[in-house]
Amino acid sequence: MKRLGKHPEHNSIVQELVAEAIRGGADMIEVEYDEGYEEVYIRKDNIGLGTRFKGSEGDLLRKELYGLAKKKRRMVVDNVEYELRARVYDSFGEDAFQVQWRRV
């Protein structure tokens, strides 16, 4: 999985992850906090490909996810528009996130 730079210029971390997930045919993204890292799982059926973010990158990812949970967002991937939404749930006392999308 491609790692993002510390300062994405055009897209947010969430948008970069979702674009990669859509291109790979994934169903959703899940993000959980574990031992100082934001663990990201791109899921297709019951298979997950993971990466992790720490420090300011992890903080930025979590902030974006809280924002997305409050308000849906639209984005375009390969000339197709998608609506993103996030759900916050409890995972062992920590907030975890599930990001899903639908074609508009």
Stockholm file with secondary structure:
# STOCKHOLM 1.0

chainA/1-104         MKRLGKHPEHNSIVQELVAEAIRGGADMIEVEYDEGYEEVYIRKDNIGLGTRFKGSEGDLLRKELYGLAKKKRRMVVDNVEYELRARVYDSFGEDAFQVQWRRV
#=GR chainA/1-104 SS CCCCCSSCSSSCHHHHHHHHHHHTTCCEEEEEEETTEEEEEEEETTEEEEEEEEHHHHHHHHHHHHHHHHSCEEEEETTEEEEEEEEEEEETTEEEEEEEEEEC
#=GC SS_cons         CCCCCSSCSSSCHHHHHHHHHHHTTCCEEEEEEETTEEEEEEEETTEEEEEEEEHHHHHHHHHHHHHHHHSCEEEEETTEEEEEEEEEEEETTEEEEEEEEEEC
//
